[in-house]
């Protein structure tokens, strides 16, 4: 059992717990340590008990792990081959995957519901990028649009009013 932790503290609270242990090693009493660090004697007692039973590393911060993932690792591993088949293979119009479409696929295949924003995080874990569908009218004629911009748009476009004086802005 080591007497000092090897890594720097992750937070000020962790540093305070370590400092309590160091003061205890120097012979300070629990009440003196509590007064010096601005905590109760009970908190110091818990920290010292943890350090003596589990080692000084037990004083390190242990962030909460968060909720358990809904998709198992094996289910998550099955997702890339499903996506590789393309969106049209699952009845979507256009072969583009969006977060909403992937969320729908996950519900169909695994029975697990995710918000589309969270699906983006899952796709990032898998190194997949979300694509935006191209939504244009099928009747769109680029040549007619270019001609309109060349002839009609300049006549419609608002021109600055010239009063013969320089602008104040």
N, C-alpha and C positions, 0 to 999 in steps of 0.2 A: 504494500500500500504506500503510494507516494504521498508526500506531505504538501506538495504544491502542484496545482494543475499545470499542464504544459502549454495550453493555448491561451491567448488573451480572452478576456470575458466578452460574451456576445452582447450583454446589456449591463446597465448600471446596477440592476438588481443582482445579477450574477456576481459582479465585482464586489458588491456589498457582502454577499454570502462568503466569498473567498476571503475578504478582509476580516470577517468575523472569525474564520478558521485560523488565519494567521495570528490574530490577537489572542486567540485561545492557546495557540502554540507558544506564545510569549508569556503565558501565565495569567492573563486577564480573567476575571470572573465573568459569568454570564450577564450579570447586572451591569458591570462596567462596560462590557461590549455593547449591550443594548443601548445604554446611555450615549456612548460615543457614536454609534451609528444611527441613533434616532429610531430604534425599533423596540418592540417589547422583549422582555426576557424570554417569553414563551417562543417567540420566533427564533431567537438565538439558540434556544434549547433544541428546537427541531432541526436547525441547520447542523449543529454540532453532532446530534445523534445520527443524522444522515451521513455526515462525513466519517464518523467513526465506524459505522456499520457497513456502509457501501463504498467507502473511499472518497477522496476529495473530488473525484470526477462527478460524483453524485450531486455536487453543488452547481453543476453546469445547468444552463437553461435548457429545458426540454419543451419546445413549442408543441402545441396540440397538433396531432397528426391530421385532423380534419376528418370529414366523413368518408366512409368506405366507398370506392367507386362502384357505380351501378353495373357497368360492363366489367366482366372479368378480363384478366389479361389475355386469355385465349380468345374471347369474343372480340376484343380490340385487335388482336392479330388477324382475325378473319376479315376485318373491315377493308383493308387495302385491296385484296383480290376482288371483293364485291364492287368496290369503286372502279377498279380497272376494267370491269365489264362495260362500264359506261352507263350514263343516266337513261339512255333510250332503252336499254335492256330491261329496265324496271318500269317502263311505261311513261317516262317523262318525255316531253317534247323538247328536242334539242339535247345534244350530248354534252351538257355542262352541269357540273355538280355545284349546287349552292348549299349553304348551311341548312336551309329549310328542307331541301331535298334529302340531304344526308340524314337529318333527324327523322324524316319519314322512313327512310330505308332502315335505320336502326330499330324503329318501332316494329316494322314488318318482319325483320330478320330475327331480332332478339327479344322483342316485347318490352324494351326499355325506352322510356320517354326522357328526352333531353331538350332543354331550351335551345333554339338555334344558335344563340350566342355561345353557349357552352360547347356545342358541336364544333365551333371554330377552334376552341382549345384542344379538343380531341384530335382534330385534323392537324393542328400544329405539332402535336406529339408524334403523329405519324408522318410528318414532313409532307403533308398534302396542302396545297393552296386552294382556297375557295375562289371560285370564278363567278363573275357576274354574267347573267345571260344577256345576249345581245337582243334588244327588243326594238325592232324596226318594222315598219309596215312593209308587207310583202310587195305592195305596189310602188314602193319608193323608186324614183328614177333620178339617179345622181346627175345626169346630163341636164335635165330640166331644172334641178335645184341650182346647179352652177350657173346656168343662163339667167335665172332669176336674180342671183346675187350680183351678176355682172351688169344687168340692165335696170331692174326695178328697185333693188335695194338702195343704190345711191340716191335715187329720187325721193325715197321715203325717209331715209336717214336724216335725223335732225341735225342742222348745221348751226354753229354758234352765231349769235347775232353780233354783227359788227357795228359799233356806234362811232367808230373813228377814234375812240379813246383807248389807251392801254388798259388792260384788265388790272383790277386792284388785287386779285388773288394770286 
